[in-house]
Every structure is written in structure tokens, then in C-alpha cells.
């Protein structure tokens, strides 16, 4: 009886261990990205794959969304766990400024910064626009209404002592701006995206363009007031016919989460991301710029404690 009792107890203990293991709850990680034709979506798919393969009990999925501003609202409403967002938009949300003036979201926390999203001021070469000052009086696409691009355009013009009242502002999406430049309906457009950008390549394939430079004096003034900007150079020949380097500024794409996310999950998300950079590079060319060494550059909001732990490790 003694041996049978021991065997029974061992079986009970093994069964209990199995039950406990099976009872570990799945952690759903819904990732808000952007449009399917953009950069966020393929990267989001790669991140989901990495996290599913390497973090126990995680079920990660990437979904197409309206990008930065919409993603912040989805995070705030608890509809997603991780969002792609421009660092300037994250800053506005955390500080209750710009499009979040009446909707401050203090619980938004940083996970990692990813790669530069370049502010590109594209003009038709036949419109005699060489500098920011030359934009005065011109028809300029400043981004879709309520978008981060509109804020970028206003802030850059402000650093050059120009307001929207000094230009003929057109509130157009990337695709609308590209079509209107090609048709000659507008003179120039502000576009915020990792370069080379398909919309700009499309314009340059049909029209001779120039990239209007943001000189050092304007960039320095801008960065002093808005520290989430960084200086950036669009290299020569990135676009058809643009044969010289072009100085400009950039914001950064980043990942953000809620302060409600458990520290261990945030830690695992960051740790496994940087342990699998080959998969990220395979997803999109900008993946080459996603490194742990630059993962806090341009971070405009407080890091989640779990992310802090991951970055503290060598």
C-alpha cells in the first residue's frame, strides 16, 4: 500500500503541474500599425511573429489602422496593447498639446524608438522654390487635417517666421498631395515618412522636383523649442533628378504602450525584439536602422519600467 500511495501522490503532483502549466493565461498583444501600403504594417507583422515565437503564452497580432493619432486613441481605449506612433504625436498625447489639447493621455509610456521619419518638403522645379522663405504665397499641401504632418509643417514654418496665413495651405493626404503636384494644382507639399517615400518617387518619375532644404539655423531654432526633432539629410539621388544632399529634420517612429502593461511583458517585448533583428531587416529596409543602441534616441516620453530594465542589460 505504501508504494501504491507514493505512486498515487506522484501522479497527483504531476497532474497538478500540468494543470498549473495549462492554466497560465494567454497574453494577447494586439499591435496597432498603419495602412497596409506603409512601413508600420510589415514591421508590425514581423514584431508579432518574433513575439509569438519567443515569448511563452503570448498571442501577438498586427492590425492595419489609421496610424499615429488613431493608434493613441486605441491604446487609451484599451483596444490594443502596443502601438506604432511618431514620437512627436506621443509627446502631444502625453502633454495634452496639438491634436490632444483636450485629451491628455498621461498613461502612455515608451517602449522603443525605431527609425527616423523624415520631413520632406517637395516642390515642383518649375515653381521657383529653393528655400523655406520661397514658400510664402504658394499653394502648399500641409498634410491631412488633424495629422502629425500638419503640426510638422506649422512648426517648421514658424521657425522660419512664416505662418499658415502666409501660404495657401491645402489639407491633403500623401496620395492627394502627390497627384496635385503632378497636375500642377499645388506648388509644394510637406510629407512625413521614412525615405525614400513611394509618394515622392511617384512624383519624381513624372515631374522634375526639388527638395526644399531646412537649413541649420531653422533646424536649430526648431529643435530648441521641440526637442523631438533631429537633423536629417536626404542623400543625393534618393529621388530621380535630385542629385545633391538635402538638409532637413526628422521625427522618429516608435512603439508605445500603456502604463498598465505588466513590467515583465514589456521587458520581454523589448528583449526579444533586439534578439531577432535579422527578421526585422527582412521585413523592411528601415529594419537596418532598428538597433538597441539607438532604441532610446528621440524618446519624448517616459519609458515603461519593463523597457527600462531591458535597456539596462548589456
C-alpha positions as CSV (number, residue, x, y, z in Angstrom):
1,X,0.0,0.0,0.0
2,X,2.9,2.3,0.8
3,X,4.3,2.0,-2.7
4,X,0.9,2.5,-4.3
5,X,0.3,5.6,-2.2
6,X,3.6,7.1,-3.2
7,X,2.8,6.4,-6.8
8,X,-0.6,8.0,-6.5
9,X,0.9,11.0,-4.8
10,X,3.5,11.4,-7.6
11,X,0.7,11.1,-10.2
12,X,-1.3,13.8,-8.4
13,X,1.7,16.1,-8.3
14,X,2.5,15.6,-12.0
15,X,-1.2,16.2,-12.9
16,X,-1.2,19.4,-10.8
17,X,1.9,20.6,-12.5
18,X,0.3,20.0,-15.9
19,X,-2.9,21.8,-14.8
20,X,-1.0,24.8,-13.5
21,X,1.1,25.0,-16.7
22,X,-2.0,24.8,-18.8
23,X,-3.8,27.4,-16.7
24,X,-1.2,30.1,-17.4
25,X,-3.3,32.8,-19.2
26,X,-2.5,33.8,-22.7
27,X,-1.4,37.4,-23.1
28,X,-2.9,39.0,-26.1
29,X,-0.8,41.6,-27.7
30,X,-2.7,43.5,-30.3
31,X,-0.4,45.8,-32.3
32,X,-1.8,48.9,-34.0
33,X,0.3,49.7,-37.1
34,X,-0.8,51.9,-40.1
35,X,-2.0,51.5,-43.6
36,X,-1.1,48.2,-45.5
37,X,1.0,50.1,-48.0
38,X,3.1,51.9,-45.4
39,X,6.1,50.9,-43.3
40,X,4.4,50.3,-39.9
41,X,2.3,47.3,-41.2
42,X,5.1,45.0,-42.4
43,X,7.2,45.8,-39.3
44,X,4.2,45.1,-37.1
45,X,3.8,41.7,-38.7
46,X,7.5,40.9,-38.1
47,X,7.2,42.0,-34.5
48,X,4.2,39.8,-33.9
49,X,6.0,36.8,-35.4
50,X,9.0,37.4,-33.2
51,X,7.0,37.8,-30.0
52,X,4.8,34.7,-30.8
53,X,7.8,32.5,-31.3
54,X,9.9,33.7,-28.4
55,X,7.6,34.7,-25.5
56,X,5.7,32.0,-23.8
57,X,1.9,32.3,-23.7
58,X,1.9,35.5,-25.9
59,X,-0.5,35.7,-28.8
60,X,0.5,38.8,-30.8
61,X,-1.3,40.1,-33.9
62,X,-0.7,43.2,-36.1
63,X,-3.7,45.1,-37.5
64,X,-3.9,47.9,-40.1
65,X,-5.1,51.2,-38.7
66,X,-5.2,54.9,-39.4
67,X,-1.7,55.3,-37.8
68,X,-0.3,57.5,-35.1
69,X,-3.2,59.6,-33.8
70,X,-5.8,56.9,-34.2
71,X,-3.4,54.4,-32.6
72,X,-3.0,56.6,-29.5
73,X,-6.8,56.7,-29.1
74,X,-7.0,52.9,-29.5
75,X,-4.4,52.4,-26.8
76,X,-6.2,54.8,-24.5
77,X,-9.4,52.9,-25.0
78,X,-7.7,49.6,-24.2
79,X,-8.4,48.2,-27.7
80,X,-4.7,47.4,-28.4
81,X,-1.6,46.8,-26.3
82,X,1.2,48.1,-28.5
83,X,1.1,51.0,-30.9
84,X,3.3,52.4,-33.7
85,X,3.4,56.2,-33.3
86,X,5.6,59.1,-34.3
87,X,7.5,60.5,-31.3
88,X,6.0,63.9,-31.8
89,X,2.5,62.5,-31.6
90,X,3.4,60.6,-28.5
91,X,4.7,63.8,-27.0
92,X,1.5,65.7,-27.8
93,X,-0.6,62.9,-26.2
94,X,1.5,62.8,-23.0
95,X,1.5,66.6,-22.7
96,X,-2.0,67.3,-23.9
97,X,-1.0,69.6,-26.8
98,X,-1.7,69.9,-30.5
99,X,-4.4,67.4,-31.5
100,X,-4.6,66.2,-27.9
101,X,-5.1,69.6,-26.4
102,X,-8.3,68.5,-24.7
103,X,-7.5,64.8,-24.5
104,X,-4.2,64.4,-22.5
105,X,-3.1,60.8,-22.0
106,X,-0.5,60.6,-19.2
107,X,-0.6,56.8,-19.1
108,X,1.2,56.5,-22.5
109,X,4.7,55.1,-22.0
110,X,7.6,54.5,-24.4
111,X,8.8,51.0,-25.4
112,X,11.5,51.8,-28.0
113,X,12.2,54.3,-30.8
114,X,12.7,52.7,-34.2
115,X,13.9,54.8,-37.2
116,X,13.7,58.4,-38.5
117,X,10.6,59.7,-40.2
118,X,11.8,62.4,-42.4
119,X,10.0,65.7,-43.1
120,X,10.3,66.1,-46.8
121,X,9.3,69.4,-48.4
122,X,8.8,68.5,-52.1
123,X,8.3,71.2,-54.7
124,X,7.9,71.3,-58.5
125,X,11.2,72.5,-60.0
126,X,9.3,75.0,-62.2
127,X,7.8,76.8,-59.2
128,X,11.0,78.7,-58.3
129,X,11.0,77.4,-54.7
130,X,14.5,76.9,-53.3
131,X,14.2,77.9,-49.6
132,X,11.6,77.9,-46.9
133,X,11.1,81.6,-47.4
134,X,10.1,80.9,-51.0
135,X,7.0,79.1,-49.8
136,X,5.3,82.4,-49.0
137,X,2.3,83.0,-51.1
138,X,2.4,79.5,-52.6
139,X,-0.2,76.7,-52.6
140,X,1.3,74.2,-50.1
141,X,0.0,70.8,-49.1
142,X,0.5,70.6,-45.3
143,X,-0.9,67.2,-44.6
144,X,-4.4,65.8,-43.9
145,X,-6.4,67.7,-41.4
146,X,-5.5,66.7,-37.8
147,X,-2.4,64.8,-38.9
148,X,1.0,65.0,-37.4
149,X,2.3,66.3,-40.8
150,X,0.2,69.5,-40.3
151,X,1.9,70.1,-36.9
152,X,5.3,69.4,-38.5
153,X,4.6,71.9,-41.3
154,X,3.3,74.6,-38.9
155,X,6.3,74.2,-36.6
156,X,8.9,74.3,-39.3
157,X,7.3,77.4,-40.9
158,X,7.1,79.0,-37.5
159,X,10.9,78.5,-37.1
160,X,11.3,80.5,-40.3
161,X,8.9,83.2,-39.1
162,X,6.2,82.1,-41.5
163,X,2.6,81.2,-40.6
164,X,-0.2,79.4,-42.4
165,X,-1.7,82.8,-43.2
166,X,1.5,83.5,-45.3
167,X,0.8,80.5,-47.5
168,X,-2.2,78.9,-49.3
169,X,-2.5,75.9,-47.0
170,X,-4.0,72.8,-48.6
171,X,-5.0,70.0,-46.2
172,X,-4.2,66.9,-48.3
173,X,-3.1,63.3,-47.7
174,X,0.2,62.0,-49.2
175,X,-1.6,60.5,-52.2
176,X,-3.7,63.6,-52.8
177,X,-0.6,65.8,-52.5
178,X,1.3,63.7,-55.0
179,X,-1.5,63.8,-57.5
180,X,-1.9,67.6,-57.1
181,X,1.8,68.3,-57.5
182,X,1.9,66.2,-60.7
183,X,-1.2,68.0,-62.1
184,X,0.3,71.4,-61.2
185,X,-2.6,72.3,-58.8
186,X,-0.2,72.9,-55.9
187,X,3.3,74.1,-55.7
188,X,4.8,72.1,-52.9
189,X,4.0,69.6,-50.2
190,X,5.1,68.6,-46.7
191,X,5.4,64.8,-46.3
192,X,6.5,63.0,-43.2
193,X,7.7,59.4,-43.8
194,X,10.8,57.2,-43.9
195,X,12.6,57.9,-47.2
196,X,12.7,57.1,-50.0
197,X,8.9,57.5,-49.9
198,X,6.8,55.9,-52.6
199,X,4.6,59.0,-53.0
200,X,7.7,61.2,-53.7
201,X,9.2,58.6,-56.0
202,X,5.9,58.7,-57.9
203,X,6.1,62.5,-58.3
204,X,9.8,62.4,-59.3
205,X,9.1,59.8,-62.0
206,X,6.8,62.2,-63.8
207,X,7.9,65.7,-62.8
208,X,11.3,67.4,-62.1
209,X,11.3,68.1,-58.3
210,X,13.4,69.8,-55.7
211,X,13.7,69.0,-52.0
212,X,13.4,72.3,-50.1
213,X,16.1,72.4,-47.5
214,X,15.7,73.1,-43.8
215,X,18.9,74.9,-43.1
216,X,20.9,74.7,-39.8
217,X,19.6,78.0,-38.5
218,X,16.0,77.0,-38.9
219,X,16.7,73.4,-37.6
220,X,18.5,74.7,-34.5
221,X,15.6,77.1,-33.7
222,X,13.1,74.3,-34.2
223,X,14.9,71.7,-32.1
224,X,15.4,74.2,-29.3
225,X,11.6,74.5,-28.9
226,X,10.6,71.0,-30.0
227,X,13.3,68.5,-28.8
228,X,11.7,65.5,-30.5
229,X,13.1,66.7,-33.8
230,X,16.6,65.7,-35.1
231,X,18.6,66.9,-38.1
232,X,18.5,64.6,-41.1
233,X,20.0,64.5,-44.6
234,X,18.2,63.1,-47.6
235,X,21.1,61.8,-49.6
236,X,21.7,62.6,-53.3
237,X,19.9,60.5,-55.8
238,X,17.4,59.2,-53.3
239,X,14.9,60.6,-55.8
240,X,15.1,60.8,-59.5
241,X,16.7,64.1,-60.6
242,X,17.7,65.2,-57.0
243,X,21.5,65.0,-57.4
244,X,22.6,66.8,-54.2
245,X,22.2,66.1,-50.5
246,X,19.2,67.9,-48.9
247,X,19.2,69.1,-45.3
248,X,16.0,68.6,-43.4
249,X,14.7,67.4,-40.0
250,X,13.0,64.2,-38.8
251,X,10.8,62.8,-36.1
252,X,11.1,59.2,-35.1
253,X,8.8,56.2,-35.4
254,X,8.4,54.4,-32.0
255,X,6.5,51.9,-30.1
256,X,4.3,52.9,-27.1
257,X,2.3,51.0,-24.5
258,X,0.1,51.8,-21.6
259,X,1.5,52.1,-18.1
260,X,-1.0,49.3,-17.2
261,X,1.1,46.7,-19.1
262,X,2.9,44.3,-16.8
263,X,6.6,45.1,-16.3
264,X,7.7,41.5,-17.3
265,X,5.7,41.6,-20.5
266,X,7.2,45.0,-21.6
267,X,10.6,43.7,-20.7
268,X,10.2,40.5,-22.8
269,X,8.8,42.5,-25.8
270,X,11.9,44.7,-25.9
271,X,14.4,42.0,-25.1
272,X,13.2,39.6,-27.8
273,X,12.8,42.4,-30.4
274,X,16.5,43.2,-30.3
275,X,17.5,39.5,-30.2
276,X,15.8,39.0,-33.6
277,X,16.9,41.9,-35.7
278,X,17.5,39.7,-38.8
279,X,13.8,39.1,-39.0
280,X,13.1,42.9,-38.7
281,X,15.6,43.6,-41.5
282,X,13.9,41.1,-43.7
283,X,10.5,42.8,-43.2
284,X,11.5,46.2,-44.5
285,X,14.6,48.1,-45.4
286,X,14.2,50.5,-42.5
287,X,14.8,47.5,-40.2
288,X,18.5,48.1,-40.8
289,X,18.2,51.2,-38.6
290,X,16.4,49.5,-35.7
291,X,19.1,48.8,-33.1
292,X,19.2,48.6,-29.3
293,X,22.0,51.3,-29.4
294,X,19.6,53.8,-30.9
295,X,16.4,52.5,-29.2
296,X,16.1,55.4,-26.8
297,X,17.2,58.2,-29.2
298,X,14.4,60.8,-29.6
299,X,12.3,59.2,-26.9
300,X,9.9,62.0,-26.0
301,X,8.0,60.4,-23.1
302,X,8.9,58.3,-20.0
303,X,9.9,54.7,-20.7
304,X,7.8,51.9,-19.3
305,X,9.7,50.3,-16.4
306,X,9.9,47.0,-18.2
307,X,11.6,48.7,-21.2
308,X,14.0,50.5,-18.8
309,X,15.0,47.1,-17.4
310,X,15.6,45.7,-20.9
311,X,17.8,48.6,-21.9
312,X,19.8,48.4,-18.7
313,X,21.0,45.0,-19.7
314,X,24.2,44.6,-21.8
